[in-house]
Amino acid sequence: MMFRRVERMAACVSDMKAKKMSVKSLITLVLIGLMSIIDVVVTESVTRPRGVSLTNEPFYRDSQWFTCLDGSRQIFKSQVNDDYCDCMDSSDEPGTSACPQGKFHCNNRGFKPKYIPSSRVNDGICDCCDASDEYKGPGATQCSNNCRELGRADLERRQQEIILMNQGFDVRQEYIKQGIEKKAEREESLKKLREEKEVADQLKDEKERLKQEAESPEKEAKDAHKAVWDAQQAVLREERDKQRANEAFDELDADRNGLITPDELADHKEFDSDGDGEVSEEEAKAVLIGIDRLPKATFIGPIWKNIKEKFKSLPKVTPEEPSPVPSPPEDVNEGDASEEDLDMGDHGDMNDEDEEDFADEDDEDEEFDDDLDEGELMEKYAKHRADYEKKKEVKGKGEDGEEMPEYDEATKKLIEVADAAREEFKEAEKQVNDLKKSIEDIEKLMNVDLGPQQEFEPLQKQCYEYTDREYTYKLCPFDKTSQRPKAGGSETQLGNWGQWEGPDENKYSKMKYTRGRNCWNGPDRSTLVILRCGLENKLVSASEPERCTYEFQFETPSLCTTKTDVETGEIDSHDEL
Ligand code: MAN
């Protein structure tokens, strides 16, 4: 009866294995089992054919007959273990090597029972710790029963493991404490930051209002100043236009008689509207609105207005001298910079001199740094653009290249006040943005599932490495995984934190990192991290079971959920995950 207890326990252990129960539970049961086995072995014994397990013993009990375990045949009991294979399933020869597929059961009292292929029976090699597989031949004298010693060593090893796991359990309790504290701390900071942001938002609104208030009179004064300047420029433009009209008339009036006739337009191919290479009389007359002899006063009025866009001065050719290169039309650089022109790399309508000025300034200025985040970049861009606008305003040239005159003192004062208001608004805006970023950073950290009791919190913001023959692998929990060649070279991202990936009953036993660097001709790299209880946080292995799909093994006290009594093997406490 007691042996049945032992067998039941063994069956229970293998059942547990099949169900892949936690190592700790398994160890605990095995310990209890071992203790019972030792206890039972000294008090009971049972006779059964050699090589038969306790579980199968009933099938060999009949004193006359034996039915092959697959039911295919019945033989005399004396044929069992007679060194001749009778059953197809090899079940009649559990204790000899006669059947090719036979299985020999080592009882191994004091240690773990096990099956070995019956071909190993009496082969001179000790396979069972109780020496039961070597009962004939040279092995029979060489093999001795060392199951007790093995059992003791195994027990000690398992006890040692339990001690480590128990220590891990204590560390886990510490982690839980830290995690809960950290969570509370973060909640508190978040609350404070949100309150601060509310105040900062109000201040920003107020500063924006003040800025608008200061900018309105500033704009009015600047617009008025510009309007005067524009009016002056308009007069200048008109004068210059008149002057060009006069010059054009003089050029067209080839015989200098104060009148332009159609034939005088013949050299001006720009009036060849049908493009046949000739300025016909009709074409010339159309230019002169049908007037055969056009006086200057009429030309300067409506005619010039019609033709000035077309009119081109004829190059002055002298036989000795080469023709001069015609100068570009004066108004080539005219006009305001369009929005598109106001690009960071292109200073719009600035001439070379302006460009140089800006280049000098850029040298003094900070570079646009790749590391800047979006907010900082926008800020830099805004500053750059504001500087450019200012410069452009000052550089704005008039008709004759003259710069717009300085603002009067009152306008300058208004600009000063508006500048100060802008500066204060910018400062308030920066404060809001900084607070916003701090809030987002904390929220991001808090959105990560650090376990039901925050027990994984101490792993956040840490990185762990493991080096094999070729690469150093890195795990930064809740952030990313990577790989760096030992021989040198850049780091390859193997995945970004995705989610917990364990089965429902053990969700926190696996982590998934996805969307790593794309694999050439393949998927994005990804990593599965398998976690188990260990006294320290340690990346213990890394492999690539499929191309660009990685698997890490990681030990952590965060997963030491059970505390076991080393002596009794009983579970003292157990944290559910
Ligand atoms: C690199 C490494 C390897 C991976 C290959 C795929 O060499 O990331 O782990 O298998 O790329 O091309």
Residues whose N, C-alpha, C, O or C-beta is under 5 A from the ligand:
A	BS01	MAN	T492 R547 C548
